[in-house]
Amino acid sequence: MCVLCAAILVGCSKTEMGNSNTAMNNSNKGTTTKTEKTTTSSGEKIGIAECDEYIAKYEACTPKVPEAGRAAYKAGLDSTRASWKKLADNPQTRGALASACKQALQTAAATWKGYGCE
């Protein structure tokens, strides 16, 4: 149960981060940020449809995230993906992961709409 709660919290943190990224875009227009390419984890599937859908939508929205917040946005995805991968690999937590990913998907939808993503 604790692991499920942790997975939900990770998913919920994306909404909070998304709202702060919008504010950062407005105040840091002239700021140059370092862009990191994370090809090692990109495209890696969790093996649970709800989680894979969340990750696909998250990745698809990345180009629309303001540059000032994009590194944090990508870092959030990398963290979520690693956490969910561990949970999916554990037979004791795998069953509860689908509902946690579904909840994360519903929670993140508002943030993604703010970026013009669906």
Biopython code that builds the backbone (N, CA, C, O; Angstrom):
import numpy as np
from Bio.PDB.StructureBuilder import StructureBuilder

atoms = [
    (1, "MET", "N", (0.826, -1.189, 0.000)),
    (1, "MET", "CA", (0.000, 0.000, 0.000)),
    (1, "MET", "C", (0.873, 1.257, 0.000)),
    (1, "MET", "O", (0.568, 2.230, -0.689)),
    (2, "CYS", "N", (1.955, 1.231, 0.773)),
    (2, "CYS", "CA", (2.856, 2.388, 0.824)),
    (2, "CYS", "C", (3.483, 2.656, -0.540)),
    (2, "CYS", "O", (3.646, 3.807, -0.944)),
    (3, "VAL", "N", (3.829, 1.593, -1.236)),
    (3, "VAL", "CA", (4.441, 1.734, -2.551)),
    (3, "VAL", "C", (3.443, 2.349, -3.527)),
    (3, "VAL", "O", (3.813, 3.193, -4.342)),
    (4, "LEU", "N", (2.198, 1.937, -3.449)),
    (4, "LEU", "CA", (1.159, 2.497, -4.302)),
    (4, "LEU", "C", (0.999, 3.990, -4.029)),
    (4, "LEU", "O", (0.894, 4.788, -4.960)),
    (5, "CYS", "N", (0.980, 4.355, -2.783)),
    (5, "CYS", "CA", (0.867, 5.779, -2.420)),
    (5, "CYS", "C", (2.053, 6.572, -2.959)),
    (5, "CYS", "O", (1.890, 7.694, -3.439)),
    (6, "ALA", "N", (3.238, 5.988, -2.879)),
    (6, "ALA", "CA", (4.425, 6.664, -3.402)),
    (6, "ALA", "C", (4.304, 6.872, -4.907)),
    (6, "ALA", "O", (4.671, 7.929, -5.421)),
    (7, "ALA", "N", (3.801, 5.885, -5.603)),
    (7, "ALA", "CA", (3.638, 6.000, -7.057)),
    (7, "ALA", "C", (2.623, 7.081, -7.402)),
    (7, "ALA", "O", (2.810, 7.825, -8.365)),
    (8, "ILE", "N", (1.568, 7.170, -6.635)),
    (8, "ILE", "CA", (0.561, 8.202, -6.877)),
    (8, "ILE", "C", (1.140, 9.585, -6.605)),
    (8, "ILE", "O", (0.887, 10.526, -7.358)),
    (9, "LEU", "N", (1.912, 9.710, -5.538)),
    (9, "LEU", "CA", (2.527, 10.988, -5.228)),
    (9, "LEU", "C", (3.486, 11.429, -6.315)),
    (9, "LEU", "O", (3.549, 12.615, -6.641)),
    (10, "VAL", "N", (4.226, 10.505, -6.875)),
    (10, "VAL", "CA", (5.134, 10.835, -7.962)),
    (10, "VAL", "C", (4.331, 11.376, -9.139)),
    (10, "VAL", "O", (4.703, 12.379, -9.747)),
    (11, "GLY", "N", (3.243, 10.714, -9.451)),
    (11, "GLY", "CA", (2.391, 11.176, -10.553)),
    (11, "GLY", "C", (1.761, 12.512, -10.257)),
    (11, "GLY", "O", (1.660, 13.354, -11.149)),
    (12, "CYS", "N", (1.336, 12.732, -9.033)),
    (12, "CYS", "CA", (0.694, 13.995, -8.660)),
    (12, "CYS", "C", (1.672, 15.145, -8.673)),
    (12, "CYS", "O", (1.269, 16.284, -8.910)),
    (13, "SER", "N", (2.931, 14.891, -8.428)),
    (13, "SER", "CA", (3.918, 15.969, -8.394)),
    (13, "SER", "C", (4.081, 16.614, -9.761)),
    (13, "SER", "O", (4.549, 17.748, -9.855)),
    (14, "LYS", "N", (3.707, 15.917, -10.808)),
    (14, "LYS", "CA", (3.817, 16.480, -12.149)),
    (14, "LYS", "C", (2.913, 17.692, -12.322)),
    (14, "LYS", "O", (3.297, 18.644, -13.002)),
    (15, "THR", "N", (1.720, 17.686, -11.727)),
    (15, "THR", "CA", (0.806, 18.809, -11.847)),
    (15, "THR", "C", (1.394, 20.036, -11.192)),
    (15, "THR", "O", (1.338, 21.124, -11.764)),
    (16, "GLU", "N", (1.949, 19.891, -10.019)),
    (16, "GLU", "CA", (2.533, 21.023, -9.332)),
    (16, "GLU", "C", (3.709, 21.581, -10.115)),
    (16, "GLU", "O", (3.853, 22.798, -10.232)),
    (17, "MET", "N", (4.546, 20.714, -10.649)),
    (17, "MET", "CA", (5.691, 21.144, -11.407)),
    (17, "MET", "C", (5.239, 21.870, -12.663)),
    (17, "MET", "O", (5.834, 22.880, -13.040)),
    (18, "GLY", "N", (4.216, 21.379, -13.303)),
    (18, "GLY", "CA", (3.735, 21.997, -14.532)),
    (18, "GLY", "C", (3.270, 23.412, -14.301)),
    (18, "GLY", "O", (3.520, 24.278, -15.139)),
    (19, "ASN", "N", (2.607, 23.681, -13.202)),
    (19, "ASN", "CA", (2.131, 25.022, -12.903)),
    (19, "ASN", "C", (3.286, 25.970, -12.648)),
    (19, "ASN", "O", (3.211, 27.130, -13.055)),
    (20, "SER", "N", (4.340, 25.537, -12.000)),
    (20, "SER", "CA", (5.473, 26.405, -11.735)),
    (20, "SER", "C", (6.266, 26.659, -13.006)),
    (20, "SER", "O", (6.899, 27.708, -13.129)),
    (21, "ASN", "N", (6.250, 25.743, -13.941)),
    (21, "ASN", "CA", (6.974, 25.931, -15.191)),
    (21, "ASN", "C", (6.388, 27.085, -15.990)),
    (21, "ASN", "O", (7.137, 27.815, -16.639)),
    (22, "THR", "N", (5.092, 27.268, -15.964)),
    (22, "THR", "CA", (4.463, 28.360, -16.682)),
    (22, "THR", "C", (4.935, 29.689, -16.133)),
    (22, "THR", "O", (5.234, 30.607, -16.896)),
    (23, "ALA", "N", (5.005, 29.802, -14.825)),
    (23, "ALA", "CA", (5.485, 31.030, -14.203)),
    (23, "ALA", "C", (6.950, 31.261, -14.554)),
    (23, "ALA", "O", (7.353, 32.398, -14.801)),
    (24, "MET", "N", (7.741, 30.211, -14.579)),
    (24, "MET", "CA", (9.148, 30.344, -14.920)),
    (24, "MET", "C", (9.318, 30.856, -16.339)),
    (24, "MET", "O", (10.231, 31.637, -16.606)),
    (25, "ASN", "N", (8.472, 30.438, -17.236)),
    (25, "ASN", "CA", (8.569, 30.876, -18.621)),
    (25, "ASN", "C", (8.395, 32.382, -18.715)),
    (25, "ASN", "O", (9.100, 33.041, -19.479)),
    (26, "ASN", "N", (7.470, 32.929, -17.954)),
    (26, "ASN", "CA", (7.200, 34.353, -18.010)),
    (26, "ASN", "C", (8.324, 35.181, -17.430)),
    (26, "ASN", "O", (8.558, 36.292, -17.905)),
    (27, "SER", "N", (9.027, 34.695, -16.431)),
    (27, "SER", "CA", (10.053, 35.487, -15.771)),
    (27, "SER", "C", (11.458, 35.223, -16.297)),
    (27, "SER", "O", (12.368, 35.993, -15.987)),
    (28, "ASN", "N", (11.670, 34.188, -17.065)),
    (28, "ASN", "CA", (13.012, 33.834, -17.512)),
    (28, "ASN", "C", (13.128, 33.805, -19.032)),
    (28, "ASN", "O", (13.810, 32.934, -19.573)),
    (29, "LYS", "N", (12.498, 34.708, -19.716)),
    (29, "LYS", "CA", (12.506, 34.668, -21.175)),
    (29, "LYS", "C", (13.914, 34.743, -21.742)),
    (29, "LYS", "O", (14.199, 34.077, -22.737)),
    (30, "GLY", "N", (14.802, 35.528, -21.148)),
    (30, "GLY", "CA", (16.136, 35.697, -21.691)),
    (30, "GLY", "C", (17.150, 34.717, -21.131)),
    (30, "GLY", "O", (18.321, 34.778, -21.506)),
    (31, "THR", "N", (16.757, 33.843, -20.274)),
    (31, "THR", "CA", (17.681, 32.927, -19.635)),
    (31, "THR", "C", (17.952, 31.718, -20.534)),
    (31, "THR", "O", (17.032, 31.136, -21.109)),
    (32, "THR", "N", (19.207, 31.359, -20.642)),
    (32, "THR", "CA", (19.576, 30.169, -21.396)),
    (32, "THR", "C", (19.734, 29.021, -20.414)),
    (32, "THR", "O", (20.381, 29.160, -19.375)),
    (33, "THR", "N", (19.139, 27.895, -20.750)),
    (33, "THR", "CA", (19.246, 26.734, -19.879)),
    (33, "THR", "C", (19.955, 25.618, -20.617)),
    (33, "THR", "O", (19.903, 25.531, -21.844)),
    (34, "LYS", "N", (20.612, 24.774, -19.860)),
    (34, "LYS", "CA", (21.300, 23.627, -20.429)),
    (34, "LYS", "C", (20.269, 22.571, -20.785)),
    (34, "LYS", "O", (19.441, 22.199, -19.954)),
    (35, "THR", "N", (20.320, 22.094, -22.003)),
    (35, "THR", "CA", (19.411, 21.048, -22.441)),
    (35, "THR", "C", (20.137, 19.721, -22.408)),
    (35, "THR", "O", (21.191, 19.559, -23.023)),
    (36, "GLU", "N", (19.562, 18.768, -21.680)),
    (36, "GLU", "CA", (20.156, 17.447, -21.586)),
    (36, "GLU", "C", (19.317, 16.462, -22.375)),
    (36, "GLU", "O", (18.088, 16.484, -22.309)),
    (37, "LYS", "N", (19.977, 15.614, -23.108)),
    (37, "LYS", "CA", (19.274, 14.595, -23.877)),
    (37, "LYS", "C", (19.345, 13.288, -23.107)),
    (37, "LYS", "O", (20.429, 12.815, -22.766)),
    (38, "THR", "N", (18.179, 12.706, -22.834)),
    (38, "THR", "CA", (18.128, 11.474, -22.054)),
    (38, "THR", "C", (17.635, 10.348, -22.946)),
    (38, "THR", "O", (16.505, 9.881, -22.811)),
    (39, "THR", "N", (18.486, 9.922, -23.849)),
    (39, "THR", "CA", (18.086, 8.890, -24.794)),
    (39, "THR", "C", (18.072, 7.505, -24.173)),
    (39, "THR", "O", (17.430, 6.600, -24.706)),
    (40, "THR", "N", (18.764, 7.320, -23.059)),
    (40, "THR", "CA", (18.818, 5.991, -22.468)),
    (40, "THR", "C", (17.462, 5.531, -21.970)),
    (40, "THR", "O", (17.145, 4.345, -22.063)),
    (41, "SER", "N", (16.655, 6.441, -21.441)),
    (41, "SER", "CA", (15.370, 6.024, -20.904)),
    (41, "SER", "C", (14.216, 6.315, -21.855)),
    (41, "SER", "O", (13.120, 5.788, -21.667)),
    (42, "SER", "N", (14.435, 7.127, -22.852)),
    (42, "SER", "CA", (13.370, 7.495, -23.764)),
    (42, "SER", "C", (12.846, 6.277, -24.505)),
    (42, "SER", "O", (13.604, 5.498, -25.083)),
    (43, "GLY", "N", (11.539, 6.137, -24.472)),
    (43, "GLY", "CA", (10.918, 5.036, -25.171)),
    (43, "GLY", "C", (10.844, 3.744, -24.388)),
    (43, "GLY", "O", (10.202, 2.793, -24.834)),
    (44, "GLU", "N", (11.482, 3.683, -23.238)),
    (44, "GLU", "CA", (11.443, 2.461, -22.436)),
    (44, "GLU", "C", (10.045, 2.264, -21.870)),
    (44, "GLU", "O", (9.485, 3.160, -21.240)),
    (45, "LYS", "N", (9.498, 1.097, -22.099)),
    (45, "LYS", "CA", (8.133, 0.785, -21.661)),
    (45, "LYS", "C", (8.148, 0.166, -20.274)),
    (45, "LYS", "O", (9.116, -0.477, -19.867)),
    (46, "ILE", "N", (7.057, 0.375, -19.564)),
    (46, "ILE", "CA", (6.877, -0.196, -18.240)),
    (46, "ILE", "C", (6.276, -1.594, -18.363)),
    (46, "ILE", "O", (6.575, -2.478, -17.561)),
    (47, "GLY", "N", (5.441, -1.783, -19.358)),
    (47, "GLY", "CA", (4.794, -3.080, -19.556)),
    (47, "GLY", "C", (3.389, -3.129, -18.989)),
    (47, "GLY", "O", (2.771, -4.193, -18.939)),
    (48, "ILE", "N", (2.888, -1.996, -18.566)),
    (48, "ILE", "CA", (1.514, -1.858, -18.073)),
    (48, "ILE", "C", (0.889, -0.752, -18.908)),
    (48, "ILE", "O", (1.400, 0.367, -18.938)),
    (49, "ALA", "N", (-0.209, -1.055, -19.584)),
    (49, "ALA", "CA", (-0.793, -0.142, -20.572)),
    (49, "ALA", "C", (-1.010, 1.269, -20.027)),
    (49, "ALA", "O", (-0.670, 2.242, -20.701)),
    (50, "GLU", "N", (-1.559, 1.400, -18.839)),
    (50, "GLU", "CA", (-1.842, 2.725, -18.270)),
    (50, "GLU", "C", (-0.554, 3.513, -18.035)),
    (50, "GLU", "O", (-0.517, 4.724, -18.252)),
    (51, "CYS", "N", (0.474, 2.845, -17.604)),
    (51, "CYS", "CA", (1.757, 3.508, -17.358)),
    (51, "CYS", "C", (2.422, 3.900, -18.674)),
    (51, "CYS", "O", (2.971, 4.995, -18.801)),
    (52, "ASP", "N", (2.368, 3.008, -19.639)),
    (52, "ASP", "CA", (2.959, 3.302, -20.945)),
    (52, "ASP", "C", (2.223, 4.449, -21.639)),
    (52, "ASP", "O", (2.841, 5.259, -22.331)),
    (53, "GLU", "N", (0.906, 4.514, -21.454)),
    (53, "GLU", "CA", (0.135, 5.625, -22.027)),
    (53, "GLU", "C", (0.546, 6.948, -21.384)),
    (53, "GLU", "O", (0.733, 7.948, -22.077)),
    (54, "TYR", "N", (0.684, 6.950, -20.071)),
    (54, "TYR", "CA", (1.110, 8.157, -19.345)),
    (54, "TYR", "C", (2.464, 8.628, -19.875)),
    (54, "TYR", "O", (2.637, 9.803, -20.199)),
    (55, "ILE", "N", (3.410, 7.714, -19.960)),
    (55, "ILE", "CA", (4.758, 8.075, -20.402)),
    (55, "ILE", "C", (4.742, 8.589, -21.837)),
    (55, "ILE", "O", (5.434, 9.557, -22.151)),
    (56, "ALA", "N", (3.967, 7.960, -22.705)),
    (56, "ALA", "CA", (3.886, 8.405, -24.104)),
    (56, "ALA", "C", (3.315, 9.824, -24.196)),
    (56, "ALA", "O", (3.819, 10.652, -24.955)),
    (57, "LYS", "N", (2.271, 10.099, -23.425)),
    (57, "LYS", "CA", (1.677, 11.446, -23.447)),
    (57, "LYS", "C", (2.621, 12.471, -22.840)),
    (57, "LYS", "O", (2.728, 13.593, -23.335)),
    (58, "TYR", "N", (3.302, 12.090, -21.773)),
    (58, "TYR", "CA", (4.263, 12.975, -21.119)),
    (58, "TYR", "C", (5.367, 13.343, -22.104)),
    (58, "TYR", "O", (5.713, 14.516, -22.246)),
    (59, "GLU", "N", (5.917, 12.340, -22.781)),
    (59, "GLU", "CA", (6.987, 12.581, -23.749)),
    (59, "GLU", "C", (6.505, 13.415, -24.929)),
    (59, "GLU", "O", (7.230, 14.285, -25.411)),
    (60, "ALA", "N", (5.292, 13.156, -25.395)),
    (60, "ALA", "CA", (4.759, 13.896, -26.539)),
    (60, "ALA", "C", (4.583, 15.375, -26.217)),
    (60, "ALA", "O", (4.643, 16.216, -27.114)),
    (61, "CYS", "N", (4.369, 15.693, -24.967)),
    (61, "CYS", "CA", (4.155, 17.083, -24.567)),
    (61, "CYS", "C", (5.463, 17.827, -24.318)),
    (61, "CYS", "O", (5.458, 19.055, -24.240)),
    (62, "THR", "N", (6.559, 17.128, -24.193)),
    (62, "THR", "CA", (7.842, 17.751, -23.858)),
    (62, "THR", "C", (8.199, 18.946, -24.742)),
    (62, "THR", "O", (8.611, 19.974, -24.205)),
    (63, "PRO", "N", (8.067, 18.867, -26.057)),
    (63, "PRO", "CA", (8.444, 20.023, -26.879)),
    (63, "PRO", "C", (7.603, 21.280, -26.619)),
    (63, "PRO", "O", (8.033, 22.387, -26.943)),
    (64, "LYS", "N", (6.426, 21.117, -26.046)),
    (64, "LYS", "CA", (5.552, 22.261, -25.792)),
    (64, "LYS", "C", (5.786, 22.901, -24.422)),
    (64, "LYS", "O", (5.257, 23.976, -24.140)),
    (65, "VAL", "N", (6.576, 22.242, -23.575)),
    (65, "VAL", "CA", (6.904, 22.795, -22.265)),
    (65, "VAL", "C", (7.879, 23.950, -22.480)),
    (65, "VAL", "O", (8.830, 23.811, -23.249)),
    (66, "PRO", "N", (7.663, 25.089, -21.817)),
    (66, "PRO", "CA", (8.593, 26.217, -21.973)),
    (66, "PRO", "C", (10.032, 25.787, -21.673)),
    (66, "PRO", "O", (10.281, 25.006, -20.755)),
    (67, "GLU", "N", (10.945, 26.296, -22.442)),
    (67, "GLU", "CA", (12.356, 25.920, -22.336)),
    (67, "GLU", "C", (12.881, 26.058, -20.908)),
    (67, "GLU", "O", (13.679, 25.233, -20.462)),
    (68, "ALA", "N", (12.450, 27.071, -20.203)),
    (68, "ALA", "CA", (12.938, 27.302, -18.838)),
    (68, "ALA", "C", (12.596, 26.152, -17.891)),
    (68, "ALA", "O", (13.318, 25.929, -16.920)),
    (69, "GLY", "N", (11.517, 25.421, -18.151)),
    (69, "GLY", "CA", (11.115, 24.337, -17.274)),
    (69, "GLY", "C", (11.289, 22.954, -17.861)),
    (69, "GLY", "O", (10.964, 21.953, -17.221)),
    (70, "ARG", "N", (11.803, 22.896, -19.078)),
    (70, "ARG", "CA", (11.865, 21.613, -19.773)),
    (70, "ARG", "C", (12.801, 20.604, -19.107)),
    (70, "ARG", "O", (12.488, 19.414, -19.073)),
    (71, "ALA", "N", (13.919, 21.044, -18.588)),
    (71, "ALA", "CA", (14.861, 20.111, -17.942)),
    (71, "ALA", "C", (14.213, 19.478, -16.709)),
    (71, "ALA", "O", (14.353, 18.276, -16.482)),
    (72, "ALA", "N", (13.511, 20.275, -15.923)),
    (72, "ALA", "CA", (12.827, 19.743, -14.738)),
    (72, "ALA", "C", (11.698, 18.809, -15.152)),
    (72, "ALA", "O", (11.457, 17.791, -14.503)),
    (73, "TYR", "N", (11.012, 19.153, -16.223)),
    (73, "TYR", "CA", (9.929, 18.315, -16.732)),
    (73, "TYR", "C", (10.468, 16.945, -17.133)),
    (73, "TYR", "O", (9.885, 15.916, -16.793)),
    (74, "LYS", "N", (11.592, 16.942, -17.863)),
    (74, "LYS", "CA", (12.205, 15.681, -18.291)),
    (74, "LYS", "C", (12.724, 14.888, -17.096)),
    (74, "LYS", "O", (12.604, 13.663, -17.059)),
    (75, "ALA", "N", (13.298, 15.586, -16.124)),
    (75, "ALA", "CA", (13.806, 14.904, -14.927)),
    (75, "ALA", "C", (12.661, 14.235, -14.169)),
    (75, "ALA", "O", (12.825, 13.141, -13.629)),
    (76, "GLY", "N", (11.510, 14.890, -14.131)),
    (76, "GLY", "CA", (10.336, 14.303, -13.489)),
    (76, "GLY", "C", (9.916, 13.017, -14.178)),
    (76, "GLY", "O", (9.556, 12.043, -13.516)),
    (77, "LEU", "N", (9.959, 13.009, -15.488)),
    (77, "LEU", "CA", (9.607, 11.801, -16.230)),
    (77, "LEU", "C", (10.619, 10.690, -15.970)),
    (77, "LEU", "O", (10.240, 9.536, -15.769)),
    (78, "ASP", "N", (11.888, 11.031, -15.974)),
    (78, "ASP", "CA", (12.914, 10.012, -15.725)),
    (78, "ASP", "C", (12.730, 9.382, -14.353)),
    (78, "ASP", "O", (12.857, 8.167, -14.200)),
    (79, "SER", "N", (12.434, 10.200, -13.365)),
    (79, "SER", "CA", (12.213, 9.704, -12.004)),
    (79, "SER", "C", (10.979, 8.804, -11.936)),
    (79, "SER", "O", (11.009, 7.729, -11.336)),
    (80, "THR", "N", (9.906, 9.260, -12.554)),
    (80, "THR", "CA", (8.670, 8.477, -12.567)),
    (80, "THR", "C", (8.876, 7.146, -13.272)),
    (80, "THR", "O", (8.453, 6.100, -12.779)),
    (81, "ARG", "N", (9.522, 7.190, -14.418)),
    (81, "ARG", "CA", (9.759, 5.974, -15.194)),
    (81, "ARG", "C", (10.579, 4.968, -14.377)),
    (81, "ARG", "O", (10.247, 3.783, -14.349)),
    (82, "ALA", "N", (11.635, 5.422, -13.719)),
    (82, "ALA", "CA", (12.479, 4.529, -12.922)),
    (82, "ALA", "C", (11.689, 3.922, -11.768)),
    (82, "ALA", "O", (11.803, 2.730, -11.482)),
    (83, "SER", "N", (10.893, 4.751, -11.115)),
    (83, "SER", "CA", (10.081, 4.273, -9.989)),
    (83, "SER", "C", (9.063, 3.247, -10.450)),
    (83, "SER", "O", (8.927, 2.186, -9.841)),
    (84, "TRP", "N", (8.353, 3.553, -11.514)),
    (84, "TRP", "CA", (7.335, 2.643, -12.025)),
    (84, "TRP", "C", (7.954, 1.357, -12.549)),
    (84, "TRP", "O", (7.361, 0.286, -12.418)),
    (85, "LYS", "N", (9.126, 1.448, -13.134)),
    (85, "LYS", "CA", (9.798, 0.250, -13.649)),
    (85, "LYS", "C", (10.106, -0.703, -12.491)),
    (85, "LYS", "O", (9.908, -1.912, -12.606)),
    (86, "LYS", "N", (10.590, -0.150, -11.380)),
    (86, "LYS", "CA", (10.877, -0.986, -10.198)),
    (86, "LYS", "C", (9.593, -1.606, -9.654)),
    (86, "LYS", "O", (9.571, -2.782, -9.291)),
    (87, "LEU", "N", (8.533, -0.817, -9.600)),
    (87, "LEU", "CA", (7.257, -1.327, -9.096)),
    (87, "LEU", "C", (6.697, -2.409, -10.021)),
    (87, "LEU", "O", (6.122, -3.391, -9.551)),
    (88, "ALA", "N", (6.860, -2.234, -11.314)),
    (88, "ALA", "CA", (6.356, -3.215, -12.280)),
    (88, "ALA", "C", (7.159, -4.514, -12.224)),
    (88, "ALA", "O", (6.622, -5.589, -12.490)),
    (89, "ASP", "N", (8.423, -4.418, -11.885)),
    (89, "ASP", "CA", (9.275, -5.603, -11.807)),
    (89, "ASP", "C", (9.030, -6.417, -10.536)),
    (89, "ASP", "O", (9.453, -7.570, -10.444)),
    (90, "ASN", "N", (8.354, -5.826, -9.569)),
    (90, "ASN", "CA", (8.078, -6.502, -8.304)),
    (90, "ASN", "C", (6.676, -7.109, -8.355)),
    (90, "ASN", "O", (5.698, -6.369, -8.460)),
    (91, "PRO", "N", (6.555, -8.421, -8.284)),
    (91, "PRO", "CA", (5.237, -9.067, -8.363)),
    (91, "PRO", "C", (4.257, -8.600, -7.276)),
    (91, "PRO", "O", (3.044, -8.637, -7.481)),
    (92, "GLN", "N", (4.774, -8.168, -6.134)),
    (92, "GLN", "CA", (3.903, -7.732, -5.041)),
    (92, "GLN", "C", (3.282, -6.356, -5.298)),
    (92, "GLN", "O", (2.216, -6.058, -4.760)),
    (93, "THR", "N", (3.919, -5.526, -6.098)),
    (93, "THR", "CA", (3.406, -4.177, -6.351)),
    (93, "THR", "C", (2.856, -3.998, -7.761)),
    (93, "THR", "O", (2.146, -3.029, -8.029)),
    (94, "ARG", "N", (3.171, -4.907, -8.650)),
    (94, "ARG", "CA", (2.762, -4.778, -10.053)),
    (94, "ARG", "C", (1.251, -4.626, -10.219)),
    (94, "ARG", "O", (0.798, -3.813, -11.025)),
    (95, "GLY", "N", (0.471, -5.394, -9.469)),
    (95, "GLY", "CA", (-0.985, -5.365, -9.616)),
    (95, "GLY", "C", (-1.607, -4.018, -9.307)),
    (95, "GLY", "O", (-2.596, -3.640, -9.935)),
    (96, "ALA", "N", (-1.058, -3.293, -8.366)),
    (96, "ALA", "CA", (-1.619, -1.999, -7.976)),
    (96, "ALA", "C", (-1.124, -0.860, -8.859)),
    (96, "ALA", "O", (-1.669, 0.243, -8.806)),
    (97, "LEU", "N", (-0.122, -1.106, -9.650)),
    (97, "LEU", "CA", (0.488, -0.042, -10.447)),
    (97, "LEU", "C", (-0.432, 0.499, -11.532)),
    (97, "LEU", "O", (-0.392, 1.697, -11.814)),
    (98, "ALA", "N", (-1.247, -0.325, -12.140)),
    (98, "ALA", "CA", (-2.143, 0.134, -13.210)),
    (98, "ALA", "C", (-3.059, 1.243, -12.717)),
    (98, "ALA", "O", (-3.241, 2.247, -13.405)),
    (99, "SER", "N", (-3.635, 1.074, -11.533)),
    (99, "SER", "CA", (-4.540, 2.112, -11.022)),
    (99, "SER", "C", (-3.767, 3.373, -10.642)),
    (99, "SER", "O", (-4.282, 4.480, -10.801)),
    (100, "ALA", "N", (-2.551, 3.226, -10.147)),
    (100, "ALA", "CA", (-1.740, 4.402, -9.819)),
    (100, "ALA", "C", (-1.388, 5.186, -11.083)),
    (100, "ALA", "O", (-1.423, 6.416, -11.087)),
    (101, "CYS", "N", (-1.050, 4.471, -12.146)),
    (101, "CYS", "CA", (-0.724, 5.133, -13.412)),
    (101, "CYS", "C", (-1.954, 5.801, -14.012)),
    (101, "CYS", "O", (-1.857, 6.884, -14.589)),
    (102, "LYS", "N", (-3.099, 5.162, -13.879)),
    (102, "LYS", "CA", (-4.341, 5.744, -14.382)),
    (102, "LYS", "C", (-4.642, 7.044, -13.638)),
    (102, "LYS", "O", (-5.038, 8.036, -14.250)),
    (103, "GLN", "N", (-4.457, 7.037, -12.331)),
    (103, "GLN", "CA", (-4.673, 8.241, -11.529)),
    (103, "GLN", "C", (-3.681, 9.338, -11.925)),
    (103, "GLN", "O", (-4.059, 10.503, -12.040)),
    (104, "ALA", "N", (-2.429, 8.972, -12.131)),
    (104, "ALA", "CA", (-1.416, 9.939, -12.546)),
    (104, "ALA", "C", (-1.771, 10.545, -13.900)),
    (104, "ALA", "O", (-1.576, 11.740, -14.123)),
    (105, "LEU", "N", (-2.287, 9.723, -14.791)),
    (105, "LEU", "CA", (-2.696, 10.187, -16.116)),
    (105, "LEU", "C", (-3.820, 11.213, -16.003)),
    (105, "LEU", "O", (-3.790, 12.246, -16.671)),
    (106, "GLN", "N", (-4.799, 10.935, -15.169)),
    (106, "GLN", "CA", (-5.915, 11.864, -14.975)),
    (106, "GLN", "C", (-5.441, 13.163, -14.333)),
    (106, "GLN", "O", (-5.898, 14.245, -14.704)),
    (107, "THR", "N", (-4.543, 13.061, -13.388)),
    (107, "THR", "CA", (-4.032, 14.240, -12.698)),
    (107, "THR", "C", (-3.205, 15.114, -13.635)),
    (107, "THR", "O", (-3.327, 16.338, -13.606)),
    (108, "ALA", "N", (-2.378, 14.506, -14.452)),
    (108, "ALA", "CA", (-1.495, 15.255, -15.345)),
    (108, "ALA", "C", (-2.230, 15.883, -16.523)),
    (108, "ALA", "O", (-1.706, 16.803, -17.151)),
    (109, "ALA", "N", (-3.421, 15.411, -16.832)),
    (109, "ALA", "CA", (-4.162, 15.916, -17.992)),
    (109, "ALA", "C", (-4.347, 17.430, -17.947)),
    (109, "ALA", "O", (-4.249, 18.091, -18.981)),
    (110, "ALA", "N", (-4.609, 17.981, -16.780)),
    (110, "ALA", "CA", (-4.799, 19.433, -16.661)),
    (110, "ALA", "C", (-3.512, 20.186, -16.974)),
    (110, "ALA", "O", (-3.542, 21.223, -17.636)),
    (111, "THR", "N", (-2.405, 19.678, -16.510)),
    (111, "THR", "CA", (-1.112, 20.309, -16.790)),
    (111, "THR", "C", (-0.825, 20.263, -18.280)),
    (111, "THR", "O", (-0.407, 21.255, -18.877)),
    (112, "TRP", "N", (-1.052, 19.103, -18.871)),
    (112, "TRP", "CA", (-0.787, 18.975, -20.302)),
    (112, "TRP", "C", (-1.664, 19.886, -21.118)),
    (112, "TRP", "O", (-1.211, 20.445, -22.117)),
    (113, "LYS", "N", (-2.917, 20.051, -20.719)),
    (113, "LYS", "CA", (-3.800, 20.988, -21.432)),
    (113, "LYS", "C", (-3.237, 22.389, -21.385)),
    (113, "LYS", "O", (-3.342, 23.137, -22.357)),
    (114, "GLY", "N", (-2.636, 22.755, -20.259)),
    (114, "GLY", "CA", (-2.035, 24.069, -20.119)),
    (114, "GLY", "C", (-0.895, 24.309, -21.101)),
    (114, "GLY", "O", (-0.610, 25.451, -21.462)),
    (115, "TYR", "N", (-0.257, 23.253, -21.522)),
    (115, "TYR", "CA", (0.812, 23.344, -22.512)),
    (115, "TYR", "C", (0.292, 23.189, -23.944)),
    (115, "TYR", "O", (1.059, 23.295, -24.901)),
    (116, "GLY", "N", (-0.992, 22.941, -24.084)),
    (116, "GLY", "CA", (-1.574, 22.733, -25.407)),
    (116, "GLY", "C", (-1.468, 21.297, -25.880)),
    (116, "GLY", "O", (-1.528, 21.032, -27.081)),
    (117, "CYS", "N", (-1.310, 20.368, -24.951)),
    (117, "CYS", "CA", (-1.209, 18.951, -25.280)),
    (117, "CYS", "C", (-2.509, 18.263, -24.892)),
    (117, "CYS", "O", (-3.297, 18.793, -24.109)),
    (118, "GLU", "N", (-2.721, 17.078, -25.448)),
    (118, "GLU", "CA", (-3.927, 16.305, -25.109)),
    (118, "GLU", "C", (-3.570, 15.013, -24.456)),
    (118, "GLU", "O", (-4.456, 14.234, -24.103)),
]
sb = StructureBuilder()
sb.init_structure("model")
sb.init_model(0)
sb.init_chain("A")
sb.init_seg("    ")
for serial, (resi, resn, name, xyz) in enumerate(atoms, 1):
    if name == "N":
        sb.init_residue(resn, " ", resi, " ")
    sb.init_atom(name, np.array(xyz, "f"), 0.0, 1.0, " ", f" {name:<3s}", serial, name[0])
structure = sb.get_structure()
